[in-house]
Amino acid sequence: MITTTIPESVGGPAIAVSGLTHVYSGGLEPVTALAGISLEVRAGEFCALIGPSGCGKTTLLHILAGLIVPASGTVTVPTRRNGRLPAALVFQGVSTFPWFTVRENVEYGLRVLGVPAEARRERALRHLEQVGLTAFRDAYPHQLSEGMRQRVSIARALAVDPDVLLMDEPFANLDEQNRLLLQDELLRLWQASGKTVLFVTHSLDEAIRLADRVLVMTARPGRIKSEVAVPFPRPRHFREVRRDPTYGALSARLWDELRDEALKAAGR
Amino acid sequence: MTTRRADRWLTAASPVLLLVTWEILSRTGVLDPRYVPPPSAVLVTLAALVRSGELPYHLAVSVRRILAGFLLGAVPAVALGLAMGLNRGVRAALMPVVASIYPIPKIAVYPLIIFYLGIGEASKVSIVALSIFFLVLLNTMAGVIGLDRVYFNIARAYGAGARGVFSTVAWPGALPAIFTGLKLGMGFALIVIVGAELLGSDAGIGFMIWQSYQIFDVEKMFAGLLVTAVLGWGATMALDAIERRALPWQPWAQL
């Protein structure tokens, strides 16, 4: 069951999930992907979600984005308003439509929402400028690097002006240098926009670097195992964060939480 | 870029080399010119056929049949292929029928078609339509099925309904495969129409070749074959050009 409400006030929960369970019944035997997940993400918060492979992270995001109807539990995300999407999902890997130009890709959500052509063009160009791709507005995705394509995906999500940005390992396919650049860019965009972000990742470093708070999931069936607050001030600079002694302690703490689950997921 | 230029040069040079060799062999009598006339003689015959209006007439008849049959076959094939690609139920229901009719050589159905529709234009157009229908259908379906699921998910995550998913994902995503089907189909259409005209017809390139055989006009037979080859080549070029126009997003479209 999905209920949707407007977040009560700034600082209240933008996402509230309670007792969420989901079972996939398509295969030979039913697979319990999520077993009683409860979590809250405050409005304006950058929250990372880490967990071992196959723990149901993507399932959770797909439920929040409305792609999957969960078996049981309640999910609260902001309501849909005119010309806006409550929660926009940035997909794993590269997910631009190859048959649309960069601008058409960024306009996509607005087009589906029924925003008139002139207005959506203007909004798309504004978001392209934010990610530094104005010069490539008429290019097709195959002419772009992977990092640039992922920027297009992010611009497409931001163009629908969502309250919540759901990100499913958006930088997993990038090389390390591009990943660092895009992380910086995402933090900048997030700070300028005040959006709530739920960011799924495999990478401990990425979680610590980006998030205010890291949620650790168990191996399948997925539950929230623990949460770890990340104390570094904003705006963050990678080099300073790396040098901070707290960084190593945080990383070790997260790995302690995650290690058993990763072993379970690997079948040991 | 040098390699590409070299490729282009080879592409142009190889048929010329073949024709020159043929000309020499035929003129020196290595090939008996009564059976294998030199290309120059075929060209002279061709020019005469053009002047007399005989060739343009037969060519126009064949081209008209191909175009009409192409439209008649391709339009429903694309529609049905999209439906089969998008809907598992439709696919399950129709796939056995399609899979069993597809491999029948369509020219073998021609006598039956003549029996139903007579020897006139309807039977020619129908055999062309029938011969390309399954090719286009199967390619269209494969194009939809082969699309990465993530594109459908993106569309749905942004709130697209069935129509939105169709017009922004399934249709543009399947177009490259549809063009592959159309290009394959064009070759088949040519094979089948010339075959059908040989078997039972009173006009068309195939009929012209058959008529030449009956009066042992070898040069005219070669002229007919040459026209058929050029027609096929031209049709492929035309479809390629349309495809590049329609699919500017394909990596090779900007070549």
Interface residues (C-beta under 8 A of the other chain):
Chain A: H62 A65 G66 L67 R80 L85 A88 L89 F91 Q92 G93 S95 F97 P98 W99 F100 T101 Y108 G109 R111 V112 L113 Y140 P141 H142 V160
Chain B: V150 Y151 N153 I154 A155 R156 A157 Y158 G159 A160 G164 T168 V169 P172 G173 L175 L247 P248 W249 Q250 P251
